Amino acid sequence: MRRRRLGVASLLHRWGGWTVQFGFRQQESERIRKDQSFVDVPRWRTLEARLSGRIGRNWRLTLRGNTQHLTHPPTMVTTDPRQLFWDDRRFVQLRLEGGSPTINGYLLLTHQRWDNDVRAVELTTNTIVLGGTWNASQRLSLFAEYAYESWRAKSEMASFPTLDNFVPNSRITTLGLNWAIDERTFLSAAFTEFVTANDNPLLLRDGNYRGRFLTASLRYRFPAGYEVALTVAPWRYRDRVVDLMDYDATVVMVSGKARF
């Protein structure tokens, strides 16, 4: 690659408590060979939009998205001359966040899609993330988050196994707390569960597994400013197809901090 060119145009407007923005982006990448001879200039054009504003006093909504199109496909020198680049990319995301000083939360919805028309390949993912924080007292706060991601895939191969049989769905659950027991003692803990699932027709490892990870840390601060901490982290991993990947591990660590 010898040269890149990027052009951007944007329009922004505000009214009331809302903001809307539109944008256009064009990107070119001039490609050359090792002997400096010219190859081609792939070109991508992207349209962008964003809307954000407040809903009521305590909530904020943001909606944004973009669509990108490959207008000048690059030249392929592979055995199969069909391009390996995505023709179109689409992205849409909605975010809702807010609450009160005591309890606040957020919701995130995301949709993405990639297309390669000449190879009849489509890849789609949808994600939902829901989380929040609760300040139960001046000394104790709790947080939680749940995320789920689903995948769909399509290709020119219609016989089993298809591309869709290999893309995994997954979910992540996280719980945690931060507790100031007193002026010198602090406890923090977090638990995470990660699960993936797909058809896995070739019975590959790390395709269908469940992981549970707990990390807890207790810190004590001495009057002179020194700190000592004890961390305990038991982890558990289970592969539902290849049990040779299973493990149980526990980390115990003592650490300290001092200022000189």
N, C-alpha and C positions, 0 to 999 in steps of 0.2 A: 504494500500500500504506500502510495507516494503523497497523496493529498486528500484532505477531508474538507468538505464545505457544509456549513450549517446556516440555515436561514430561519428566523423566528419572527412571528407577528402575533401580537396579543391585544385584546380589547377587554377592558374591565369597566364595570359599571356598578355603582352602589345606590341603593334606595332603601330608606328606612334602616332596618337592621340586617339587610341582606346584601350579599355581594355575588355578582355573576361575572364569569370570565370565560372568554373564548380564545382559543389559540390555534395557530397553524405553524407547523414545523416541517422543514424539508432538509433532508440530510443526504449527502452524496459522498461516496468513497471511491476515489480513483485508484484502481488496482494495476500493478505492474508486475512483470516477472523479474527473476533474479538478474537478467541482463538489461533491465530497465525498459524493456519493450512494453508497450501499452496492452492492457487486457480488456478492461471495460470500466464502466462507472455505474455501479448499482445506485438506485435512488429510492428513498423511502419518504412518503408523505404522511404526516400525522395531524389529525384534527383532535383538539382537546377542549373540554368544557368542565366548568366547576361552578357549583352553586353552594353557598354556605350562609347560615344565618341562625338566629336564635328562635327557639320555640318556647314561648313563655319566658319566665325569668331565669330558670336554672338549667335549661337544656339547649344544646347546640346541635344543629344538623349540618352535615357536609355530604354533598353528592358530587362525585367527580367521575370522569371517564375519558377514554380516548380510543381512537381507532387508527390503525396504521396500515398502509398499503404499500407493497413493493411495486413501484411503477416501472422500473427498469431492472429486470432480473439479471443476476450475474451469469457469466458463462461457466458452464460445468465442463471439466475435463476428465470426469470419471467415466467408467465403462457405461454406466447408465447416464445419458446426457440430461436427464430431467433434473431440475434444480433441487437443491437440498435446503433452501431458505424458505422461511414462512412467507406466504403471499400476504396474509392478513393477520393482524393481531388486534384483539378487542379487550378492553378493560373497563369495568364498571364497579364502583365501590360506594357504599353508603355507610356513613358513620354517625351514630347518635350517642352523645355523651352529656353527662351532667349529673345533677343531684343536689345534695346539701353538703355543708361542711362535715356532717357526721357520716352520711352515706352517699356515695356517688358510684356511678357505673357507666358502662359503655357497651354498645352493640355495633359490631362491624360485619357487614355483608359484602362479599367480594365475588365477582364473576369474571373469569378470564377464558379466552378462547384463541386458539392458534389454528390456522388453516394453511395447507399446502395443496393447492388445487390440482396441479399436474400429477401429484402422487396420491390424490384422493385421501389425504390424511387430515383428520380433525382431532384436536385435543382440547378438552374442556375441563375446567375445575371450578367448583363452587365452595366457598368457605364461609363459615359463620363463627364469630368469636364473641363470647358474652362474658363480661367480667365486672368486678366491682370491688370497692374497698369500704370497710366499716370501721370507723374510729369509735370503738366501744367506750373508751375513756381517754383521758390524757396520756395514759401509760400503755394502753393496749389498742392495737389495730389489727384487723383481720382482712385478708384478701382472698379472692377466688377467681378462677378463669376457666372457661370451657371453650374448646375449639374443635370444630369438626370440618374435615376437608374431604370432598368427594371428587373423583376423577372419572371421566368418560373419554374413550378413545375410539377412533374409527380409521381404518386403512383399507387399501384395495384388497387385502387378504380377507376373504369372507369365510374360509374354512377354519375350523378349530385347530390350534388356538389362535385367536385373533389378538390384535394389539390391546383391546379392552380387557383381556384376561390378565394382563400384566401390570395394570396401573392400580395402585393400592388406595383404598380409603383409609383415613386415619382420624383418631381423636386424641386430644390431650386434655387432661384435667389437672389443675393446679390449685392447691390450697396452702395457705401460709399465715403466719402471724409474726408480729413484732411486739415484744412485751418488755417494758422497763419495770422490772420487779421492784427496784428501789433506785436510789440515786447512783448506785455503783454497780448494780447487777442487771444484765440485759440478756434476754433470750429471744432468739429468732429461729424459726423452723419453716420448712417448705416441703410439701409432698407433691410429687408429680407422677401421674400414670399416663403412659404412652402406649397406644394400641394401634396396630395396622392390620388390615385384612384385604386380601384379594384372592382371586381364583387360583393363582400360582400353579398353573398346569404342569410346569416342569419341576415342581417340588423344590424350589430353590430356597436357600437359607435366607434369613432376615426378610422374608416376605410376609409372614404372618406371626407376629410376636407381640408380647405384652411386657412392658417394663414398668417397674414401680421403684421410685427413688425417693428416699427420705433423707433430708439433711437438717440437722439441728445444731445450733451453736449457742453456748453459754459463755458470756464474757463478764469479767469482774475488773473494775477499775479501782486501783489503790489511790489513797489520798495524794500520793506524790505524783500521780499521773501515769504510772505504769499500768499495763493491762495484761491479763492472762486469759486465754480462751480455750475451751474444750469443745471440739467438734466431733460429732458422731454421725456417720452417714451409711446406713444399711441400704444396699441396692439389690434388686432382684430382677432377673431377665429370663424370660421363657420364650423359646421359639416353638410354635405349635406344629412345625413340620420337621425341623432338624433339631432334635433335642441335644445334639452335641454342642450347640451354641449356648445352652443354658448356663447360667452362673448365678451364684450368690456371693456378694462381696460386702464387707463392712470396713469402713475407714474410720479410725480413731486418731485424732490429731490434737496435740497440745501445742499451743503457740503463745508467744508473748510479744509485747511491744513496749519499748522504753524510749524516752527522749533524753538526749545528752546535751 
